[in-house]
Amino acid sequence: MSVMEPDVNAVLPLPRECTFTENDWRVLARYWYPVAIADEVKDAPVAAKLLDVSLVVYRSSAGKAVVARDLCFHRGAPLSKGWMENGEIVCPYHGFKYNCEGACTSVPAHPNSKISPRLKLAMYPAVERYGLIWTCLAGGEEPRLPDFPGWEDPDFIRILPPSFDIAGSAGRQMEGFLDVSHFAYVHTESFGDPNNTEVPQYKVRREGTELFADYVSTVSNYGKGQNIPVPEGFLWLRAFRVFPPFAASLTVHFPHEGKLMILNCASPVSARYTRLFCPIARNFDKDAPVEDAIRFNLQVFSEDRAMVEAQKPEDLPLDLLEEVHIPADRTSIAYRQLLSELGLGRNYTS
């Protein structure tokens, strides 16, 4: 399977106020992204935004997730401000109803008249996985989602922090997630050690369209204040796996065969605004309150957000000559090269 797959739908109209270059938007629209936490989509429609396209997420009467453009074509009202009736979404302006296939089933002002076939919502595919609802603006039939085996493993518990907004680009957020040399400076309040700054050598390998990096160091992943003893000579393995364009997993190997798995999904709301979704699974501390894990991860997210929102340029430069690199940047260099191969422009806008 080539890096350029799936095929782009060239007839897709650009969003009215698109913050991406046309080329970059069309490349990114091919891929699947999470747009909502599944448990938050219940009896009312939920507004979302992806690649500058306003979306509404709701459920059919059978509980199936539905994703559509957040627009009633009658007078342009946002359907996310409406409500649900018997598995159909109701427009808040004039009461038009639409079923889960997007077809209009009722025009209250003219109950006995034939309904125009033009009264049909712009629909997108929807898949529910890892506690999230995913979609693809180009309408890809086969969902190509990241692999996250811990979520389905009965030996692991599931933890899903709330979505986390970042006033920065998805590319910059992703690169921060993959970075191994910032722990001692950005995460000193959560888990980093300012006296442990050295980055040991590591390698990055590529398999198809994915990247893999196994990073071994003495930097502990226990949070500050936990005071949990670590076996003498224990080395922490952090195994990264990158799913382009904006998802990556991290498996942290703890003592006594413990594993913590994190799936970082940077969903590009716009070119310089990102909504982070981050399912987590672990096979230890199963009886510990999940609220503690959520609180710790939100602290880490906040520390990273402060840096991502302050970086210049705001966009992730794909021209490797635009910034200076060190050996610790091997993963981010390979990531930038991979994004270039996807067809994104050198002056990348996300």
PyMOL commands that set and color helices and strands:
alter all, ss='L'
color gray80, all
select helices_A, chain A and resi 22-28+38-40+79-81+149-151+170-178+183-186+255-257+290-308+327-342
alter helices_A, ss='H'
color red, helices_A
select strands_A, chain A and resi 33-37+46-50+53-59+65-69+83-85+88-90+97-98+104-106+123-124+126-129+132-135+157-159+164-166+204-207+210-217+236-243+247-254+258-270+273-277+280-282
alter strands_A, ss='S'
color yellow, strands_A
deselect
rebuild
show_as cartoon
